[in-house]
């Protein structure tokens, strides 16, 4: 077996908690800037002129920064295991690049980059040479880069660095928002939906469009090989048509229910006992499965006609990465370990194991090929008004369920040797969700002290 022990995970948790929000933002911005430099150099060499690549117009390539910050949070526990750290960096970076490519294609109906001519590519969005490069860069960032950049961070006066980081973060968010607006504007212009809007002559509209068109031109120059993608032919007059918010929310709900049911039956068959596998205090919902189903659908529903092996590989790869990140996130936020695969062969830190990664792959094939078409058809048969009203009622319920569950888990951890409840909400939570009830809902949870 491979990985680290439960006690070692607790040590790494304490190390991770030493990072502040501003420190993580600092690293995100630094690596975004370095990523922009790399992309600009590659684009300039390829086009034989300076090329401002990246989704945003400013000197920041956010996919690099977000991936580096994600690595910092999730892979710190592997820092003393170079081989596994290298593998982890390669997996997260490759997954981030693939998801970014599919997200942009879904947003713009175009393919922003294409590695199809490079050997050992997958889906044209990732390829082995770049995956190896990202793995090495991620390894260097975590082993050496973070220490150096945080040292530079410590040299800046506290007030100055706080102002600097939040000001630059605000600029980056505004830049990203303008870039999204530019992509949507180009997409609407191609379909002719902006014809009426183009007649508006207000100064505000003209100014906004001028900025957006400037961003559009920059994108076109940065990615000259953008390929056209025909717009989807959509049915008219049906609830949750296509794959928008309403369809994805219902699939999230269905996935959460099916995931809880599947895990409950699996535990019964393998352990001989019935136990709760829910993520929430109200209802049989597995949020990990629900989010996975919604994300997989958004990214893969256009690939439903691809071979089974294609979907299996994506499900295995992304499912393992997703489960690992969820394990780290829940441990850091709630102080609880909800699953531990340390006793299963070929596990990594007890967070994921090879067998269950294969289960994710099988689940991706079964969902996209067999279940999604049926559930999608059933959802679209819901009457429109009832669908809209029902959706928002369920959105409010799920939001409340998630917030109450989070509060109950936080108090469950704090009650273990911590101070007694002081505020009103703490007393209410302790009254309705005492330790006995929490153990029934989360029988496998254990405190990551």
C-alpha positions in Angstrom: 0.0 0.0 0.0 1.1 3.6 -0.6 0.3 6.9 1.1 0.5 8.3 4.6 -1.0 7.5 8.0 -3.9 9.2 9.6 -1.7 10.8 12.3 0.6 12.2 9.6 -2.4 13.7 7.8 -3.2 15.5 11.0 0.3 17.1 11.1 0.0 18.2 7.5 -3.4 19.7 8.3 -1.8 21.9 10.9 0.8 23.0 8.4 -1.9 23.9 5.8 -3.8 25.9 8.4 -0.8 28.2 8.7 -1.6 29.6 5.2 -3.8 32.7 5.4 -6.3 33.8 2.7 -4.0 36.6 1.6 -1.0 34.3 1.4 -2.9 31.9 -0.9 -4.1 34.9 -3.0 -0.5 36.0 -3.2 0.6 32.6 -4.5 -2.4 32.5 -6.9 -1.5 35.9 -8.3 2.2 35.2 -8.6 1.7 31.9 -10.4 -0.9 33.4 -12.6 1.6 36.1 -13.6 4.3 33.4 -14.2 1.8 31.4 -16.3 1.1 34.5 -18.4 4.8 35.0 -19.0 5.1 31.3 -20.1 2.0 31.6 -22.4 3.1 34.9 -23.9 6.6 33.5 -24.6 5.2 30.4 -26.3 2.6 32.4 -28.3 5.2 35.0 -29.3 7.6 32.4 -30.6 4.9 30.5 -32.4 3.4 33.6 -34.1 6.8 35.5 -34.5 5.4 38.6 -32.8 4.3 39.5 -29.3 1.1 37.6 -28.4 -0.9 38.3 -25.2 -2.2 34.8 -24.6 -4.6 33.7 -21.9 -8.3 34.1 -21.3 -7.9 37.4 -19.5 -6.4 40.6 -21.1 -4.2 41.5 -18.1 -0.9 39.8 -17.4 -2.5 36.9 -15.5 -3.3 33.4 -16.6 -5.6 32.3 -13.9 -5.6 28.6 -14.7 -2.0 28.5 -13.6 -2.6 30.4 -10.4 -5.7 28.5 -9.5 -4.0 25.1 -10.1 -1.0 26.1 -8.1 -3.1 27.3 -5.2 -5.1 24.0 -5.4 -1.9 22.0 -5.4 -0.7 24.0 -2.3 -3.9 23.2 -0.4 -4.3 19.5 -1.5 -0.8 18.2 -2.0 1.2 19.6 0.9 0.9 16.2 2.7 3.0 14.7 -0.2 5.8 17.2 0.1 8.2 14.7 1.6 7.3 12.0 -1.0 8.8 13.3 -4.2 7.5 10.6 -6.5 3.9 10.9 -5.3 4.1 14.7 -5.3 5.2 14.6 -8.9 2.4 12.3 -9.8 -0.2 14.4 -7.9 1.0 17.6 -9.6 0.8 16.0 -13.0 -2.8 14.7 -12.4 -4.1 18.0 -11.0 -2.5 20.1 -13.7 -3.7 17.9 -16.5 -7.2 17.8 -15.0 -7.2 21.6 -14.7 -6.1 22.0 -18.3 -8.7 19.6 -19.6 -11.5 21.2 -17.6 -10.5 24.7 -18.6 -10.5 23.7 -22.3 -13.9 22.0 -22.1 -15.4 24.9 -20.1 -14.2 27.4 -22.7 -15.6 25.2 -25.5 -19.0 25.0 -23.7 -19.0 28.8 -23.1 -17.9 29.9 -26.6 -18.8 26.8 -28.8 -15.2 26.9 -30.0 -12.0 25.0 -29.3 -9.4 27.4 -28.0 -6.4 25.2 -28.4 -5.8 21.8 -30.0 -3.0 19.3 -29.3 -4.5 16.7 -31.8 -1.3 16.8 -33.9 0.9 16.0 -30.8 1.6 12.4 -30.1 -0.1 10.9 -27.0 -2.8 13.6 -26.8 -6.2 13.1 -25.3 -9.3 14.9 -26.6 -7.0 17.5 -28.2 -6.9 19.4 -24.9 -4.1 17.6 -23.0 -1.1 15.6 -24.1 1.7 13.7 -22.4 4.6 16.1 -23.1 2.7 19.1 -21.5 1.4 16.9 -18.7 5.0 16.0 -17.8 6.0 19.6 -18.0 3.1 20.7 -15.7 4.1 17.9 -13.3 7.7 19.2 -13.1 6.6 22.9 -12.7 4.1 22.0 -10.0 6.7 19.9 -8.2 9.1 22.8 -8.3 6.5 25.3 -7.2 5.5 23.2 -4.1 9.0 22.2 -3.1 10.8 25.5 -3.7 8.6 28.2 -5.2 6.2 28.6 -2.4 9.0 29.1 0.2 10.7 31.7 -2.0 7.5 33.7 -2.9 6.2 33.6 0.7 9.6 35.0 1.8 9.1 37.8 -0.7 5.6 38.3 0.7 7.0 38.6 4.3 9.3 41.5 3.2 6.4 43.7 2.2 4.9 45.8 5.0 1.6 44.2 6.2 -0.7 47.1 5.3 0.9 47.6 1.9 0.7 43.9 0.9 -2.9 43.7 2.0 -3.8 46.7 -0.1 -1.7 45.4 -3.0 -3.2 41.8 -3.0 -6.8 42.9 -2.7 -6.5 45.6 -5.3 -4.8 43.3 -7.8 -7.4 40.6 -7.0 -10.2 43.0 -7.8 -8.5 44.0 -11.1 -8.1 40.3 -12.0 -11.8 39.6 -11.2 -12.9 42.6 -13.3 -10.7 41.5 -16.1 -12.1 37.9 -16.0 -15.6 39.3 -16.0 -14.9 41.4 -19.1 -13.4 38.4 -20.8 -16.5 36.3 -20.0 -18.7 39.1 -21.4 -16.6 39.3 -24.5 -16.9 35.5 -25.1 -20.7 35.7 -24.6 -20.9 38.8 -26.9 -19.1 37.0 -29.7 -21.3 33.9 -29.3 -24.5 36.0 -29.4 -23.2 38.0 -32.4 -22.5 34.8 -34.4 -26.1 33.7 -33.7 -27.5 37.2 -34.5 -29.0 37.7 -31.1 -27.3 41.0 -30.6 -29.0 42.7 -33.6 -31.5 44.5 -31.5 -29.0 45.4 -28.8 -26.8 46.9 -31.5 -29.5 49.6 -32.1 -29.1 51.0 -28.5 -27.2 54.3 -28.7 -26.6 55.1 -25.1 -23.0 56.2 -24.2 -22.8 53.5 -21.5 -23.7 50.7 -23.9 -21.2 52.0 -26.5 -18.5 52.3 -24.0 -19.1 48.8 -22.7 -19.2 47.3 -26.2 -16.0 49.1 -27.1 -14.2 47.5 -24.1 -15.7 44.1 -24.9 -14.7 44.3 -28.6 -11.1 45.2 -27.6 -11.0 42.1 -25.5 -12.5 40.1 -28.3 -9.8 41.2 -30.8 -7.1 40.4 -28.2 -8.5 36.8 -27.9 -8.7 36.4 -31.7 -5.0 37.4 -32.1 -4.0 35.2 -29.2 -5.8 32.1 -30.6 -5.7 32.3 -34.4 -6.4 28.6 -34.7 -9.8 28.8 -33.0 -12.1 26.3 -34.6 -15.8 27.0 -35.2 -18.3 24.8 -33.5 -21.9 24.7 -34.7 -24.4 25.8 -32.2 -26.5 23.1 -30.7 -30.0 22.7 -32.2 -32.3 23.2 -29.2 -35.9 22.1 -28.8 -38.3 24.9 -28.0 -40.9 25.2 -25.3 -39.6 22.5 -22.9 -38.5 22.8 -19.3 -34.8 22.5 -18.7 -33.9 22.0 -22.4 -30.3 21.6 -23.3 -27.8 21.4 -20.4 -28.3 24.7 -18.5 -28.8 25.5 -14.8 -32.2 23.8 -14.4 -31.1 20.6 -16.0 -27.8 20.5 -14.0 -29.5 21.2 -10.7 -32.0 18.4 -11.2 -29.2 16.0 -12.2 -27.2 17.1 -9.1 -30.2 16.2 -7.0 -30.7 12.9 -8.7 -27.0 12.1 -8.5 -26.9 12.9 -4.8 -29.8 10.5 -4.2 -28.4 7.7 -6.4 -25.0 8.1 -4.9 -26.3 7.7 -1.3 -28.4 4.7 -2.4 -25.5 3.1 -4.2 -23.1 3.5 -1.3 -25.6 2.3 1.3 -26.2 -0.9 -0.7 -22.5 -1.3 -1.3 -21.8 -1.1 2.4 -24.6 -3.6 3.1 -23.2 -6.1 0.6 -19.5 -5.7 1.6 -19.8 -5.1 5.4 -23.1 -6.7 6.2 -24.6 -3.6 7.9 -26.9 -0.8 7.0 -25.4 2.6 7.7 -26.0 6.2 6.7 -23.9 7.4 3.8 -25.5 10.8 3.6 -23.5 14.1 3.4 -26.3 16.1 4.9 -28.3 16.0 8.1 -31.7 16.2 6.3 -32.3 13.6 3.6 -30.3 10.8 1.8 -28.0 13.0 -0.2 -24.4 12.4 -1.1 -23.1 15.8 -2.2 -19.8 14.3 -3.5 -21.8 12.2 -6.0 -24.3 15.0 -6.8 -21.5 17.5 -7.7 -19.7 14.8 -9.7 -22.8 13.9 -11.7 -23.5 17.6 -12.5 -19.9 18.4 -13.4 -19.5 15.2 -15.5 -22.7 16.0 -17.4 -21.6 19.6 -18.1 -18.2 18.5 -19.3 -19.1 15.2 -21.1 -22.7 15.4 -22.4 -21.4 16.5 -25.8 -19.1 13.4 -25.8 -21.9 10.9 -25.3 -21.4 9.5 -28.7 -17.6 8.9 -28.1 -16.3 5.4 -27.4 -16.8 3.9 -24.0 -13.0 3.8 -23.4 -12.9 7.6 -23.8 -15.5 8.2 -21.1 -13.9 5.5 -18.9 -10.5 7.1 -19.0 -11.9 10.6 -18.2 -14.0 9.2 -15.4 -11.1 7.3 -13.9 -8.7 10.1 -14.1 -11.0 13.0 -13.1 -12.9 11.0 -10.5 -9.8 10.1 -8.6 -8.6 13.7 -8.6 -12.0 14.9 -7.6 -12.3 12.5 -4.7 -8.8 13.4 -3.5 -9.6 17.1 -3.5 -12.9 16.5 -1.7 -11.2 14.5 1.0 -8.7 17.3 1.7 -11.4 20.0 1.5 -13.8 18.3 4.0 -10.9 17.6 6.4 -9.7 21.1 6.4 -13.1 22.8 6.6 -14.9 20.5 8.9 -12.1 18.8 10.8 -13.5 15.4 9.9 -12.3 12.5 7.8 -15.3 10.9 6.1 -13.6 8.1 4.4 -10.2 6.4 4.8 -8.9 3.8 2.3 -5.7 3.1 4.2 -6.5 -0.6 4.4 -7.2 -1.0 0.6 -4.2 -1.7 -1.7 -2.9 1.0 -4.0 -4.3 3.8 -2.0 -2.9 7.3 -1.9 -2.9 8.8 1.6 -6.1 6.9 2.4 -8.0 9.4 0.3 -8.3 7.5 -3.0 -7.4 4.1 -4.3 -7.0 2.5 -7.7 -10.1 0.2 -7.4 -12.5 3.1 -6.6 -10.9 5.2 -9.4 -11.9 2.4 -11.8 -15.4 2.6 -10.3 -15.5 6.3 -11.2 -14.6 5.4 -14.7 -17.4 2.8 -14.9 -19.8 5.2 -13.4 -19.0 7.8 -16.1 -19.7 5.3 -18.9 -23.0 4.1 -17.3 -24.1 7.6 -16.5 -23.4 9.3 -19.9 -24.4 6.3 -22.1 -27.3 4.9 -20.2 -28.7 7.0 -17.4 -28.3 10.6 -18.6 -30.4 10.3 -21.7 -33.3 8.8 -19.7 -33.1 11.2 -16.8 -32.7 14.2 -19.2 -35.9 13.1 -21.1 -37.8 12.7 -17.8 -36.7 16.1 -16.5 -37.8 17.9 -19.7 -41.3 16.4 -19.4 -41.9 18.4 -16.2 -44.4 21.2 -16.9 -42.5 24.4 -17.2 -44.2 26.5 -14.5 -44.1 23.6 -12.0 -40.5 22.9 -12.9 -39.4 26.5 -12.3 -41.2 26.8 -9.0 -40.2 23.3 -7.8 -36.6 24.0 -8.7 -36.2 27.1 -6.7 -38.0 25.5 -3.7 -35.5 22.7 -3.8 -32.6 25.1 -4.3 -33.6 26.9 -1.1 -34.1 23.6 0.7 -30.7 22.2 -0.4 -28.9 25.5 0.5 -30.4 25.4 4.0 -29.6 21.7 4.3 -26.0 22.3 3.4 -25.6 25.3 5.8 -27.2 23.5 8.7 -25.0 20.4 8.0 -21.9 22.5 7.8 -22.8 24.1 11.2 -23.5 20.8 12.7 -20.2 19.3 11.6 -18.3 22.3 12.8 -19.9 22.0 16.3 -19.4 18.2 16.2 -15.7 18.8 15.9 -15.6 21.7 18.4 -17.4 19.7 21.1 -14.7 17.2 21.1 -12.6 18.7 23.9 -13.5 22.2 22.9 -15.4 25.0 24.7 -19.1 24.8 25.5 -21.6 26.4 23.2 -21.7 30.2 23.8 -23.8 31.8 21.1 -27.4 31.1 20.4 -26.9 29.2 17.1 -24.3 27.0 18.7 -26.8 26.0 21.5 -29.5 25.3 18.9 -27.2 23.1 16.9 -26.0 21.2 20.0 -29.6 20.6 21.1 -30.9 19.3 17.7 -27.7 17.6 16.5 -25.9 16.1 19.6 -23.1 13.6 19.3 -25.3 10.5 19.3 -27.3 11.9 16.3 -24.2 12.9 14.4 -22.6 9.5 14.9 -25.8 8.0 13.3 -25.6 10.3 10.3 -21.8 10.1 9.9 -20.8 6.7 11.3 -17.4 6.7 9.6 -16.4 10.2 10.4 -13.4 10.7 12.7 -11.8 13.8 14.0 -8.6 14.9 12.2 -6.9 16.4 15.2 
